[in-house]
Amino acid sequence: MPGEAQRVIEEFWRIQDSGDYTKLVDLFAEDALLEDPVYGTYNGKAAIHQFMSKMVEEMGERKIHFTIDEICGDDHAVWSRWTMHSPAGSKGGCGLYKVANGKLTYYRDYMDPPLGG
């Protein structure tokens, strides 16, 4: 049965679908840790806000958007399977999330390697 953490991540993806990643920041705890395989590690809500501002610009310029394929979690941890869509094609990935007291405390994405290597 889905738990509180899954509800938070379902909201995360609903907000992300709007394309304004800065609206995601309210879902993070003050001391949250975000690890992105492309852009690096961000400690704390202020740093995560800067990263999300960068994402709005980067994803818009590159015409990239994401769709969620599956979300599964309980009251504390969630994983998701998603697809990134760009003019060059699509690529799969997954996200790992930890939630405490209704706020994201940890978020890490993993992406499939490029085709052919």
Contacts in CASP RR format, 6 or more apart in sequence:
PFRMAT RR
TARGET T0000
AUTHOR 0000-0000-0000
METHOD contacts of the structure
MODEL  1
MPGEAQRVIEEFWRIQDSGDYTKLVDLFAEDALLEDPVYGTYNGKAAIHQ
FMSKMVEEMGERKIHFTIDEICGDDHAVWSRWTMHSPAGSKGGCGLYKVA
NGKLTYYRDYMDPPLGG
2 10 0 8 1.000
2 72 0 8 1.000
2 73 0 8 1.000
2 74 0 8 1.000
3 73 0 8 1.000
3 74 0 8 1.000
3 75 0 8 1.000
4 75 0 8 1.000
4 99 0 8 1.000
4 102 0 8 1.000
5 73 0 8 1.000
5 74 0 8 1.000
5 75 0 8 1.000
5 76 0 8 1.000
5 77 0 8 1.000
5 78 0 8 1.000
5 97 0 8 1.000
5 98 0 8 1.000
5 99 0 8 1.000
5 102 0 8 1.000
6 71 0 8 1.000
6 72 0 8 1.000
6 73 0 8 1.000
6 74 0 8 1.000
6 78 0 8 1.000
8 27 0 8 1.000
8 78 0 8 1.000
8 97 0 8 1.000
8 99 0 8 1.000
8 102 0 8 1.000
8 103 0 8 1.000
8 104 0 8 1.000
9 71 0 8 1.000
9 73 0 8 1.000
9 78 0 8 1.000
9 80 0 8 1.000
9 97 0 8 1.000
9 99 0 8 1.000
10 71 0 8 1.000
11 27 0 8 1.000
12 24 0 8 1.000
12 27 0 8 1.000
12 97 0 8 1.000
12 104 0 8 1.000
13 68 0 8 1.000
13 71 0 8 1.000
13 80 0 8 1.000
13 82 0 8 1.000
15 23 0 8 1.000
15 24 0 8 1.000
15 27 0 8 1.000
16 24 0 8 1.000
16 66 0 8 1.000
19 56 0 8 1.000
19 59 0 8 1.000
19 65 0 8 1.000
20 56 0 8 1.000
21 52 0 8 1.000
21 53 0 8 1.000
21 55 0 8 1.000
21 56 0 8 1.000
21 59 0 8 1.000
22 49 0 8 1.000
22 52 0 8 1.000
22 53 0 8 1.000
22 56 0 8 1.000
24 52 0 8 1.000
25 45 0 8 1.000
25 48 0 8 1.000
25 49 0 8 1.000
25 52 0 8 1.000
27 103 0 8 1.000
27 104 0 8 1.000
28 34 0 8 1.000
28 44 0 8 1.000
28 45 0 8 1.000
28 48 0 8 1.000
28 103 0 8 1.000
28 104 0 8 1.000
28 105 0 8 1.000
28 107 0 8 1.000
29 45 0 8 1.000
29 100 0 8 1.000
29 101 0 8 1.000
29 103 0 8 1.000
29 104 0 8 1.000
29 105 0 8 1.000
30 44 0 8 1.000
30 45 0 8 1.000
31 43 0 8 1.000
31 44 0 8 1.000
31 45 0 8 1.000
31 105 0 8 1.000
32 43 0 8 1.000
32 44 0 8 1.000
32 45 0 8 1.000
32 48 0 8 1.000
32 103 0 8 1.000
32 104 0 8 1.000
32 105 0 8 1.000
32 106 0 8 1.000
32 107 0 8 1.000
33 41 0 8 1.000
33 42 0 8 1.000
33 43 0 8 1.000
33 44 0 8 1.000
33 105 0 8 1.000
33 106 0 8 1.000
33 107 0 8 1.000
34 41 0 8 1.000
34 42 0 8 1.000
34 47 0 8 1.000
34 48 0 8 1.000
34 51 0 8 1.000
34 106 0 8 1.000
34 107 0 8 1.000
34 108 0 8 1.000
35 41 0 8 1.000
35 42 0 8 1.000
35 107 0 8 1.000
35 108 0 8 1.000
35 109 0 8 1.000
36 42 0 8 1.000
36 51 0 8 1.000
36 108 0 8 1.000
36 109 0 8 1.000
37 109 0 8 1.000
37 110 0 8 1.000
37 111 0 8 1.000
38 111 0 8 1.000
39 51 0 8 1.000
39 54 0 8 1.000
39 55 0 8 1.000
42 48 0 8 1.000
42 50 0 8 1.000
42 51 0 8 1.000
58 64 0 8 1.000
59 65 0 8 1.000
62 86 0 8 1.000
62 87 0 8 1.000
63 86 0 8 1.000
63 87 0 8 1.000
64 84 0 8 1.000
64 85 0 8 1.000
64 86 0 8 1.000
65 84 0 8 1.000
65 85 0 8 1.000
66 82 0 8 1.000
66 83 0 8 1.000
66 84 0 8 1.000
66 85 0 8 1.000
67 82 0 8 1.000
67 83 0 8 1.000
67 85 0 8 1.000
68 80 0 8 1.000
68 81 0 8 1.000
68 82 0 8 1.000
69 80 0 8 1.000
69 81 0 8 1.000
69 82 0 8 1.000
69 83 0 8 1.000
70 80 0 8 1.000
70 81 0 8 1.000
71 78 0 8 1.000
71 79 0 8 1.000
71 80 0 8 1.000
72 78 0 8 1.000
72 79 0 8 1.000
72 80 0 8 1.000
73 79 0 8 1.000
75 99 0 8 1.000
76 98 0 8 1.000
76 99 0 8 1.000
76 100 0 8 1.000
77 96 0 8 1.000
77 97 0 8 1.000
77 98 0 8 1.000
77 99 0 8 1.000
78 96 0 8 1.000
78 97 0 8 1.000
78 99 0 8 1.000
79 94 0 8 1.000
79 95 0 8 1.000
79 96 0 8 1.000
79 97 0 8 1.000
80 94 0 8 1.000
80 95 0 8 1.000
80 97 0 8 1.000
81 92 0 8 1.000
81 93 0 8 1.000
81 94 0 8 1.000
81 95 0 8 1.000
82 92 0 8 1.000
82 93 0 8 1.000
82 94 0 8 1.000
82 95 0 8 1.000
83 90 0 8 1.000
83 91 0 8 1.000
83 92 0 8 1.000
83 93 0 8 1.000
84 90 0 8 1.000
84 91 0 8 1.000
84 92 0 8 1.000
84 93 0 8 1.000
84 111 0 8 1.000
91 111 0 8 1.000
91 112 0 8 1.000
91 114 0 8 1.000
92 111 0 8 1.000
92 112 0 8 1.000
93 109 0 8 1.000
93 110 0 8 1.000
93 111 0 8 1.000
93 112 0 8 1.000
94 109 0 8 1.000
94 110 0 8 1.000
95 107 0 8 1.000
95 108 0 8 1.000
95 109 0 8 1.000
95 110 0 8 1.000
96 106 0 8 1.000
96 107 0 8 1.000
96 108 0 8 1.000
96 109 0 8 1.000
96 110 0 8 1.000
97 104 0 8 1.000
97 106 0 8 1.000
97 107 0 8 1.000
98 104 0 8 1.000
98 105 0 8 1.000
98 106 0 8 1.000
98 107 0 8 1.000
99 105 0 8 1.000
END
